[in-house]
Amino acid sequence: MKQNQDGYICEETLTRKKNFTLIELLVVIAIIAILAAMLLPALSQARAKARATTCVNNLKQANLAFLNYTDVSNGFYPMARAVISGSSPIATRWMFTMLNAGAVKGTGSSNNIPAPLMLLKGSRPDGIWRCPEGAPALHDYWYTETDYGMPTGSFGNEYKKSSFTNRPTTIVLLSDSGPNGYITWSPSTNPAEELSGASGSLIRYSHSGKANFLMLDGHVKTLAPYQLQSRYFDFTLL
């Protein structure tokens, strides 16, 4: 220890700090990298779970919009997809039908003015019709700004009364889907094609390999492809 001529320790000696060596710095960097590698997957999973929860909440709010529609349509649900006679639609897709009925808000419902902002009345500005994991929807008459679709098996050919089935807990009303706004599921549907998002009318399994399904009674199921049953999409089955 350095002393002056009177035998006292110099202040310079007391305040001098030891510098990190290169090896010590590398050890610290390695520890930080290891901790980051351990924490990032957990953070990613937490974010994915939060997005899936938002999607579930979207579907539950969407159920309120369907209830609004059935209240003003004598208890009938909209049809999943448009019915065409010649070159003109005689029935529009569910989102346009609900817009026209005032059950949801939007910018329009004609061929050249689709509904890019479908909003439940009084909802937040960014709407409930976009899943956080959904892909950007296409802008034309056949597509709309929604990441959810109605199944054509139960709602594709005619308007259904809200009492059309005695098993509302097992009938899908709306689910994660491609940009078409409707889904055409069958037991022969290839899950790999659905997982790849190859078609706009397929179910979209974007929540860790699962999709969210709003059932007719208002509750939401989260299911993987192998958990689907034909009766979920066809009201005529028991």
C-alpha positions as CSV (number, residue, x, y, z in Angstrom):
1,M,0.0,0.0,0.0
2,K,1.5,3.3,-1.0
3,Q,2.3,5.8,1.8
4,N,3.6,9.4,1.7
5,Q,6.7,10.6,3.6
6,D,4.7,11.1,6.8
7,G,3.5,7.5,6.8
8,Y,-0.1,8.2,5.8
9,I,-1.9,6.3,3.0
10,C,-2.4,8.5,-0.1
11,E,-6.0,9.5,-1.0
12,E,-5.1,8.5,-4.6
13,T,-4.5,5.0,-3.4
14,L,-7.9,4.8,-1.5
15,T,-9.9,6.0,-4.5
16,R,-8.2,3.9,-7.1
17,K,-10.6,1.3,-8.7
18,K,-9.7,-2.0,-10.0
19,N,-10.6,-2.5,-13.7
20,F,-12.3,-5.6,-15.1
21,T,-10.1,-7.9,-17.0
22,L,-11.1,-9.1,-20.4
23,I,-11.8,-12.6,-19.1
24,E,-14.2,-11.2,-16.4
25,L,-16.0,-9.1,-19.0
26,L,-16.5,-12.2,-21.2
27,V,-17.8,-14.2,-18.3
28,V,-20.4,-11.5,-17.5
29,I,-21.4,-11.3,-21.2
30,A,-21.8,-15.1,-21.3
31,I,-24.0,-15.1,-18.2
32,I,-26.2,-12.4,-19.6
33,A,-26.5,-14.3,-22.9
34,I,-27.5,-17.5,-21.0
35,L,-30.1,-15.7,-18.9
36,A,-31.6,-14.1,-22.1
37,A,-31.8,-17.5,-23.8
38,M,-33.6,-18.9,-20.8
39,L,-36.1,-16.0,-20.5
40,L,-36.9,-15.1,-24.1
41,P,-38.9,-18.3,-24.8
42,A,-40.9,-17.7,-21.7
43,L,-41.6,-14.1,-22.7
44,S,-42.6,-15.2,-26.2
45,Q,-45.0,-17.8,-24.8
46,A,-46.5,-15.2,-22.5
47,R,-47.1,-12.8,-25.4
48,A,-48.7,-15.6,-27.5
49,K,-51.0,-16.4,-24.6
50,A,-51.9,-12.8,-24.2
51,R,-52.8,-12.6,-27.9
52,A,-54.9,-15.8,-27.7
53,T,-56.7,-14.3,-24.7
54,T,-57.5,-11.2,-26.7
55,C,-58.9,-13.4,-29.5
56,V,-61.1,-15.2,-27.0
57,N,-62.4,-11.9,-25.7
58,N,-63.0,-10.7,-29.3
59,L,-65.2,-13.7,-30.0
60,K,-67.1,-13.2,-26.8
61,Q,-67.8,-9.6,-27.8
62,A,-68.7,-10.8,-31.3
63,N,-71.4,-13.0,-29.7
64,L,-73.0,-9.8,-28.4
65,A,-73.1,-8.5,-32.0
66,F,-74.9,-11.6,-33.1
67,L,-77.4,-11.3,-30.3
68,N,-77.9,-7.7,-31.4
69,Y,-78.6,-8.9,-34.9
70,T,-81.0,-11.7,-33.8
71,D,-82.9,-9.1,-31.8
72,V,-83.6,-7.0,-34.9
73,S,-84.1,-9.9,-37.3
74,N,-86.9,-11.8,-35.6
75,G,-84.5,-14.3,-34.1
76,F,-82.7,-15.3,-37.3
77,Y,-78.9,-15.6,-37.8
78,P,-77.2,-14.2,-40.9
79,M,-75.9,-16.5,-43.6
80,A,-72.2,-17.4,-43.6
81,R,-71.6,-16.5,-47.2
82,A,-73.3,-14.8,-50.1
83,V,-75.9,-16.5,-52.3
84,I,-75.7,-15.5,-55.9
85,S,-78.4,-15.5,-58.5
86,G,-77.0,-14.7,-61.9
87,S,-74.6,-11.9,-61.3
88,S,-76.3,-10.4,-58.2
89,P,-76.2,-11.5,-54.6
90,I,-79.6,-12.3,-53.1
91,A,-78.1,-12.8,-49.7
92,T,-74.9,-11.1,-48.5
93,R,-72.2,-12.5,-46.2
94,W,-72.9,-12.4,-42.5
95,M,-70.7,-9.3,-41.8
96,F,-72.5,-7.2,-44.5
97,T,-75.9,-8.4,-43.3
98,M,-75.1,-7.4,-39.8
99,L,-73.8,-4.0,-41.0
100,N,-77.0,-3.4,-43.0
101,A,-79.1,-4.3,-39.9
102,G,-77.1,-1.9,-37.7
103,A,-75.9,-4.7,-35.4
104,V,-72.3,-3.5,-36.0
105,K,-70.6,-0.4,-37.3
106,G,-68.6,-0.1,-40.5
107,T,-67.7,2.1,-43.4
108,G,-70.0,0.5,-45.9
109,S,-71.3,-2.8,-47.4
110,S,-71.3,-2.5,-51.2
111,N,-69.1,-4.0,-53.8
112,N,-66.7,-1.1,-54.0
113,I,-66.9,-0.1,-50.3
114,P,-66.2,-3.2,-48.2
115,A,-66.2,-3.0,-44.4
116,P,-62.6,-2.5,-43.3
117,L,-63.6,-1.4,-39.8
118,M,-66.4,-3.6,-38.4
119,L,-67.0,-2.5,-34.9
120,L,-69.4,-3.6,-32.3
121,K,-71.5,-0.6,-31.2
122,G,-69.6,1.2,-28.5
123,S,-66.5,-0.9,-28.8
124,R,-62.9,0.3,-28.9
125,P,-61.8,2.0,-32.2
126,D,-59.6,-0.9,-33.5
127,G,-62.6,-3.3,-33.3
128,I,-63.2,-6.8,-32.2
129,W,-63.1,-8.4,-35.6
130,R,-59.3,-8.7,-36.0
131,C,-57.4,-11.5,-34.3
132,P,-54.0,-10.4,-33.0
133,E,-52.5,-13.4,-34.9
134,G,-54.5,-12.9,-38.1
135,A,-53.1,-12.0,-41.5
136,P,-54.1,-8.8,-43.3
137,A,-57.5,-9.3,-45.0
138,L,-58.0,-8.7,-48.7
139,H,-60.1,-5.7,-49.9
140,D,-62.9,-6.6,-52.3
141,Y,-66.5,-7.7,-52.2
142,W,-65.7,-11.3,-51.4
143,Y,-63.4,-10.5,-48.5
144,T,-63.6,-8.2,-45.6
145,E,-61.5,-6.9,-42.7
146,T,-62.2,-9.8,-40.3
147,D,-60.1,-12.8,-39.2
148,Y,-63.2,-14.8,-38.2
149,G,-65.5,-16.9,-40.2
150,M,-69.0,-18.6,-39.9
151,P,-69.2,-22.3,-40.9
152,T,-71.1,-22.9,-44.1
153,G,-72.2,-26.3,-42.8
154,S,-74.7,-24.9,-40.4
155,F,-75.2,-21.4,-41.8
156,G,-74.4,-21.6,-45.5
157,N,-77.7,-22.3,-47.3
158,E,-80.5,-20.6,-45.4
159,Y,-81.3,-18.2,-42.6
160,K,-81.4,-20.1,-39.3
161,K,-83.7,-19.3,-36.4
162,S,-81.9,-18.9,-33.1
163,S,-83.8,-21.9,-31.8
164,F,-82.8,-24.2,-34.8
165,T,-80.9,-26.6,-32.6
166,N,-81.2,-28.1,-29.1
167,R,-77.4,-28.4,-28.7
168,P,-76.1,-24.8,-28.8
169,T,-73.0,-25.8,-26.7
170,T,-71.6,-27.9,-29.6
171,I,-72.4,-25.7,-32.7
172,V,-69.7,-23.4,-33.9
173,L,-71.0,-19.9,-34.7
174,L,-67.6,-18.2,-35.5
175,S,-64.0,-19.2,-35.4
176,D,-60.5,-18.2,-36.4
177,S,-60.3,-18.3,-40.1
178,G,-58.7,-17.0,-43.3
179,P,-59.9,-13.7,-44.8
180,N,-63.0,-15.1,-46.6
181,G,-65.2,-14.6,-43.6
182,Y,-66.5,-18.2,-43.7
183,I,-65.1,-21.7,-43.2
184,T,-65.7,-24.8,-45.1
185,W,-64.5,-27.6,-42.8
186,S,-65.1,-31.3,-43.3
187,P,-63.5,-34.4,-41.8
188,S,-61.4,-34.7,-45.0
189,T,-59.9,-31.3,-44.6
190,N,-56.1,-31.5,-44.5
191,P,-54.9,-30.1,-41.1
192,A,-51.5,-29.3,-42.7
193,E,-53.2,-27.1,-45.3
194,E,-55.1,-25.3,-42.5
195,L,-52.0,-24.8,-40.5
196,S,-50.3,-23.3,-43.5
197,G,-53.1,-20.9,-44.1
198,A,-53.3,-22.0,-47.7
199,S,-56.9,-21.1,-48.2
200,G,-59.0,-18.1,-47.0
201,S,-62.0,-20.3,-46.2
202,L,-60.1,-22.7,-43.8
203,I,-59.8,-22.6,-40.1
204,R,-56.7,-20.6,-39.0
205,Y,-54.7,-22.5,-36.2
206,S,-52.5,-19.6,-35.2
207,H,-52.6,-19.9,-31.4
208,S,-49.8,-22.4,-30.8
209,G,-51.3,-24.8,-33.3
210,K,-54.9,-24.3,-32.0
211,A,-57.9,-22.1,-33.0
212,N,-60.6,-20.4,-31.0
213,F,-64.2,-21.3,-31.6
214,L,-67.2,-19.3,-30.5
215,M,-70.1,-21.7,-29.8
216,L,-73.7,-20.9,-30.3
217,D,-74.4,-20.5,-26.6
218,G,-71.7,-17.8,-26.3
219,H,-68.8,-19.8,-24.7
220,V,-65.4,-20.2,-26.5
221,K,-63.5,-23.4,-27.1
222,T,-59.8,-23.5,-27.9
223,L,-59.1,-26.7,-30.0
224,A,-56.4,-28.4,-32.1
225,P,-57.2,-29.9,-35.5
226,Y,-57.5,-33.4,-34.1
227,Q,-60.1,-32.3,-31.5
228,L,-62.7,-31.2,-34.1
229,Q,-65.9,-33.1,-34.6
230,S,-68.3,-33.0,-37.6
231,R,-71.2,-32.2,-35.3
232,Y,-69.5,-28.8,-34.4
233,F,-70.1,-27.7,-38.0
234,D,-73.3,-29.5,-39.0
235,F,-76.5,-28.9,-37.0
236,T,-78.2,-31.9,-38.5
237,L,-75.8,-34.3,-36.7
238,L,-76.6,-35.5,-33.2
